[in-house]
């Protein structure tokens, strides 16, 4: 389990990029000047003996920079990318890319996918980069944080990114919440969108259905009901409130039909805090069941150990 206390991710992207007053090395630039052929060159180098505690800032050939394999974003709006390309042509790249050094003098992108694509379109053959050390987990975390901060991911891309993050690094939703600065419920609710039929997920990707609508539709008990409600929303332009009325006519969502007794709410809250996962109490009279959610094998074992009193 990663050490959450030692991670620099809580400080966001600022922990990767040196502040204006931070000491720089001999490759640092005080200004960016694009040449006619699209090459950016360093200006006013600092003395070579100065060390840059925030990472090495330098210019590197663009063909030596590879894309981030953990980039959670699968599509980039053409209009937005073209707008950035025009800006790069006129002003150069105003914020350096963040990369890690690779074998053979190459670099792997950590942060700045859109800037890299725009630079290639603009015909630049050198780009400013900050060279940092980062683990595979940090690369994915930083790419996620950048996109979350800029709201660049569509809801399905974000759900897939969360899923990949949890699976690859064997994290719980609670871990992800702490490291990414997002609420645990927000992460869980977003990931539930992956349970939707592909037709509905594609509509969310394309913006034809809002994630707010989708998060309610996913609560319907059958795929047939989910597709029926989705088509009603799209064809009739139903608002959230109107959709809720329509869903009630269908019998309501699974969540809406669950009855929570007031005296159970405190117990449910304590169980969630102790087990670190979603817990729901469902009962009728004195009978019922306690449902405990888990999202990967390790989380299941961890919960079981707590229930059995075998946790460390």
Secondary structure per residue as TSV (DSSP state, phi and psi in degrees):
chain	resnum	aa	ss	phi	psi
A	1	X	-	360.0	127.9
A	2	X	-	-61.3	150.4
A	3	X	-	-82.0	106.4
A	4	X	G	-70.4	-27.1
A	5	X	G	-74.5	-25.6
A	6	X	G	-94.8	-3.7
A	7	X	-	-71.2	142.8
A	8	X	S	-90.4	0.1
A	9	X	G	-66.2	-27.8
A	10	X	G	-62.0	-21.4
A	11	X	G	-89.4	0.3
A	12	X	G	71.7	-160.0
A	13	X	G	-68.4	-20.3
A	14	X	G	-63.3	-23.6
A	15	X	G	-74.5	-14.9
A	16	X	T	-94.9	-27.0
A	17	X	S	-110.1	122.7
A	18	X	-	-63.2	146.9
A	19	X	-	-73.0	167.8
A	20	X	T	-59.9	-29.7
A	21	X	T	-90.5	-2.3
A	22	X	S	-70.4	143.8
A	23	X	-	-64.0	147.0
A	24	X	-	-119.8	169.1
A	25	X	-	-102.1	-168.9
A	26	X	T	-71.8	-10.0
A	27	X	T	-97.5	-1.8
A	28	X	-	-68.9	152.7
A	29	X	-	-118.8	145.1
A	30	X	S	-99.6	-8.3
A	31	X	S	-156.7	158.2
A	32	X	-	-118.3	126.1
A	33	X	E	-125.9	105.8
A	34	X	E	-74.0	132.2
A	35	X	-	-84.4	169.8
A	36	X	T	-60.8	-36.9
A	37	X	T	-82.1	5.6
A	38	X	S	90.7	14.8
A	39	X	-	-95.4	130.7
A	40	X	E	-94.3	132.0
A	41	X	E	-122.7	149.4
A	42	X	-	-73.0	145.6
A	43	X	-	-127.4	146.3
A	44	X	S	52.8	65.1
A	45	X	-	-65.2	145.9
A	46	X	-	-86.3	163.4
A	47	X	-	-56.5	140.0
A	48	X	T	-66.8	-21.8
A	49	X	T	-76.8	-11.2
A	50	X	-	-77.4	138.8
A	51	X	-	-103.9	144.9
A	52	X	-	-106.2	104.7
A	53	X	T	-70.1	-18.4
A	54	X	T	-88.8	-2.8
A	55	X	-	120.9	156.8
A	56	X	E	-81.9	126.3
A	57	X	E	-104.4	124.6
A	58	X	E	-155.1	171.1
A	59	X	E	-105.3	133.9
A	60	X	E	-132.7	152.1
A	61	X	E	-58.7	135.1
A	62	X	G	-64.2	-28.7
A	63	X	G	-73.2	-9.0
A	64	X	G	-91.8	-2.3
A	65	X	E	-101.8	116.9
A	66	X	E	-94.6	153.2
A	67	X	-	-67.0	157.0
A	68	X	-	-75.1	116.4
A	69	X	T	-66.3	-15.3
A	70	X	T	-97.5	7.6
A	71	X	-	-57.1	118.2
A	72	X	-	-77.6	-12.6
A	73	X	-	-90.1	123.4
A	74	X	-	-99.9	-16.1
A	75	X	-	-138.7	146.9
A	76	X	-	-126.3	128.1
A	77	X	-	-60.0	127.3
A	78	X	H	-61.3	-42.3
A	79	X	H	-63.3	-43.2
A	80	X	H	-66.0	-40.8
A	81	X	H	-67.6	-39.1
A	82	X	H	-66.3	-37.2
A	83	X	H	-64.3	-41.6
A	84	X	H	-67.8	-35.7
A	85	X	H	-61.1	-42.9
A	86	X	H	-63.6	-39.8
A	87	X	H	-63.5	-42.0
A	88	X	H	-64.0	-39.8
A	89	X	H	-62.6	-37.7
A	90	X	H	-85.6	-40.6
A	91	X	H	-113.2	-12.0
A	92	X	-	81.2	-175.6
A	93	X	-	-89.1	114.6
A	94	X	S	-86.2	-19.9
A	95	X	S	-125.5	120.8
A	96	X	-	-60.9	153.4
A	97	X	E	-76.1	155.2
A	98	X	E	-107.9	126.1
A	99	X	E	-134.2	166.2
A	100	X	E	-116.9	148.0
A	101	X	E	-76.0	138.8
A	102	X	-	-119.8	172.0
A	103	X	G	-64.9	153.0
A	104	X	G	74.8	20.1
A	105	X	G	75.4	15.5
A	106	X	-	-96.8	170.8
A	107	X	E	-135.5	149.2
A	108	X	E	-115.7	130.1
A	109	X	E	-67.9	137.7
A	110	X	E	-110.3	-49.2
A	111	X	E	-135.3	132.9
A	112	X	-	118.9	31.2
A	113	X	H	-57.2	-44.3
A	114	X	H	-66.3	-40.5
A	115	X	H	-64.3	-38.6
A	116	X	H	-65.0	-44.1
A	117	X	H	-63.7	-41.8
A	118	X	H	-65.3	-38.8
A	119	X	H	-63.2	-39.5
A	120	X	H	-65.9	-41.9
A	121	X	H	-64.8	-35.0
A	122	X	H	-76.3	-8.9
A	123	X	T	86.2	13.6
A	124	X	-	-69.3	141.9
A	125	X	S	-113.9	9.6
A	126	X	E	-148.3	143.2
A	127	X	E	-133.6	149.1
A	128	X	E	-78.5	133.3
A	129	X	E	-135.6	153.6
A	130	X	E	-109.0	121.0
A	131	X	E	-91.5	119.0
A	132	X	-	-129.6	164.1
A	133	X	-	-95.0	135.6
A	134	X	-	-154.7	136.9
A	135	X	-	-74.9	167.8
A	136	X	H	-58.9	-37.8
A	137	X	H	-64.7	-43.0
A	138	X	H	-65.6	-35.2
A	139	X	H	-60.4	-44.6
A	140	X	H	-69.0	-40.7
A	141	X	H	-60.9	-44.9
A	142	X	H	-68.9	-39.4
A	143	X	H	-63.3	-40.1
A	144	X	H	-62.5	-48.2
A	145	X	H	-60.9	-43.8
A	146	X	H	-59.9	-46.0
A	147	X	H	-69.9	-36.1
A	148	X	H	-66.0	-43.4
A	149	X	H	-60.9	-37.9
A	150	X	H	-94.8	0.0
A	151	X	T	54.3	43.4
A	152	X	-	-88.3	-17.2
A	153	X	S	-92.0	139.0
A	154	X	-	-75.3	162.0
A	155	X	H	-57.1	-33.9
A	156	X	H	-73.4	-40.9
A	157	X	H	-59.5	-41.4
A	158	X	H	-65.2	-42.7
A	159	X	H	-62.2	-43.0
A	160	X	H	-65.3	-37.6
A	161	X	H	-65.6	-43.1
A	162	X	H	-59.9	-44.5
A	163	X	H	-62.0	-44.7
A	164	X	H	-62.9	-41.3
A	165	X	H	-61.6	-46.7
A	166	X	H	-67.3	-43.1
A	167	X	H	-69.9	-46.3
A	168	X	H	-67.4	-34.3
A	169	X	H	-112.8	12.5
A	170	X	T	51.2	52.8
A	171	X	-	-105.9	154.0
A	172	X	-	-88.5	168.5
A	173	X	H	-62.2	-33.4
A	174	X	H	-66.5	-42.3
A	175	X	H	-59.1	-49.1
A	176	X	H	-60.2	-38.6
A	177	X	H	-59.1	-46.6
A	178	X	H	-66.8	-42.9
A	179	X	H	-75.8	-32.7
A	180	X	H	-98.6	-6.9
A	181	X	T	71.2	27.1
A	182	X	-	-116.1	153.1
A	183	X	-	-68.2	148.8
A	184	X	H	-63.5	-42.3
A	185	X	H	-64.4	-36.1
A	186	X	H	-63.5	-42.2
A	187	X	H	-64.6	-47.5
A	188	X	H	-62.5	-44.4
A	189	X	H	-66.0	-37.1
A	190	X	H	-65.9	-42.5
A	191	X	H	-65.9	-25.0
A	192	X	G	-63.3	-21.7
A	193	X	G	-62.1	-23.9
A	194	X	G	-68.8	-13.3
A	195	X	G	-81.6	-10.0
A	196	X	S	-72.9	154.8
A	197	X	-	-60.7	153.5
A	198	X	H	-58.7	-36.2
A	199	X	H	-59.1	-41.3
A	200	X	H	-74.3	-39.7
A	201	X	H	-61.2	-38.8
A	202	X	H	-65.4	-36.9
A	203	X	H	-65.1	-37.1
A	204	X	H	-67.6	-42.4
A	205	X	H	-57.4	-42.2
A	206	X	T	-85.6	-2.1
A	207	X	T	80.2	11.2
A	208	X	S	-81.6	-16.3
A	209	X	S	-136.1	129.3
A	210	X	-	-73.7	155.9
A	211	X	H	-67.0	-27.8
A	212	X	H	-63.0	-44.3
A	213	X	H	-63.2	-45.6
A	214	X	H	-62.9	-37.3
A	215	X	H	-68.4	-23.2
A	216	X	H	-84.6	-41.8
A	217	X	H	-60.6	-36.7
A	218	X	T	-63.4	-17.6
A	219	X	T	-78.7	-11.3
A	220	X	S	-67.8	143.1
A	221	X	S	-71.7	-23.2
A	222	X	S	-127.6	155.7
A	223	X	H	-61.2	-39.1
A	224	X	H	-60.9	-43.6
A	225	X	H	-67.7	-37.3
A	226	X	H	-62.5	-46.9
A	227	X	H	-66.0	-39.5
A	228	X	H	-61.2	-47.1
A	229	X	H	-68.0	-40.1
A	230	X	H	-57.2	-45.9
A	231	X	H	-67.0	-35.5
A	232	X	H	-63.6	-43.4
A	233	X	H	-61.8	-46.3
A	234	X	H	-69.9	-44.8
A	235	X	H	-71.9	-34.6
A	236	X	H	-107.2	-1.2
A	237	X	T	61.0	43.3
A	238	X	-	-68.4	136.9
A	239	X	-	-76.0	172.5
A	240	X	H	-59.2	-47.1
A	241	X	H	-63.9	-43.0
A	242	X	H	-66.2	-36.3
A	243	X	H	-64.2	-39.1
A	244	X	H	-60.9	-38.9
A	245	X	H	-62.8	-44.0
A	246	X	H	-63.3	-39.1
A	247	X	H	-66.3	-37.8
A	248	X	H	-62.2	-35.5
A	249	X	H	-65.1	-27.3
A	250	X	T	-85.0	-4.2
A	251	X	T	112.5	-3.8
A	252	X	-	85.9	167.4
A	253	X	-	-80.7	166.5
A	254	X	H	-56.8	-43.5
A	255	X	H	-64.8	-40.0
A	256	X	H	-67.5	-27.6
A	257	X	H	-82.6	-12.6
A	258	X	-	-76.6	125.8
A	259	X	-	-100.3	123.5
A	260	X	-	-107.4	120.0
A	261	X	-	-74.6	139.1
A	262	X	H	-52.9	-38.1
A	263	X	H	-71.1	-13.9
A	264	X	H	-89.0	-17.3
A	265	X	H	-61.6	-42.4
A	266	X	H	-66.5	-40.8
A	267	X	H	-64.2	-41.7
A	268	X	H	-61.0	-42.2
A	269	X	H	-62.3	-44.3
A	270	X	H	-64.0	-39.9
A	271	X	H	-64.1	-41.3
A	272	X	H	-61.7	-43.6
A	273	X	H	-66.6	-40.9
A	274	X	H	-70.6	-43.4
A	275	X	H	-86.9	-16.4
A	276	X	T	69.2	30.0
A	277	X	S	-152.7	176.1
A	278	X	-	-74.7	130.0
A	279	X	E	-130.3	134.8
A	280	X	E	-131.3	139.7
A	281	X	E	-107.1	123.3
A	282	X	E	-125.1	125.8
A	283	X	E	-154.2	161.4
A	284	X	E	-130.2	110.7
A	285	X	T	69.7	-126.9
A	286	X	T	-96.4	-1.9
A	287	X	E	-104.4	159.8
A	288	X	E	160.7	-156.9
A	289	X	E	-151.9	155.0
A	290	X	E	-109.5	121.9
A	291	X	E	-106.0	124.1
A	292	X	E	-114.6	121.7
A	293	X	-	-88.7	143.2
A	294	X	-	-138.4	159.0
A	295	X	S	-126.4	-1.7
A	296	X	S	-160.4	171.2
A	297	X	H	-61.8	-46.0
A	298	X	H	-61.3	-37.9
A	299	X	H	-66.8	-37.1
A	300	X	H	-61.3	-45.6
A	301	X	H	-63.4	-41.9
A	302	X	H	-61.8	-43.0
A	303	X	H	-65.4	-44.1
A	304	X	H	-60.5	-41.1
A	305	X	H	-62.6	-38.3
A	306	X	H	-66.5	-42.7
A	307	X	H	-63.8	-37.7
A	308	X	H	-84.6	-3.4
A	309	X	T	74.4	25.3
A	310	X	-	-108.7	7.6
A	311	X	-	-72.2	152.1
A	312	X	-	-73.7	360.0
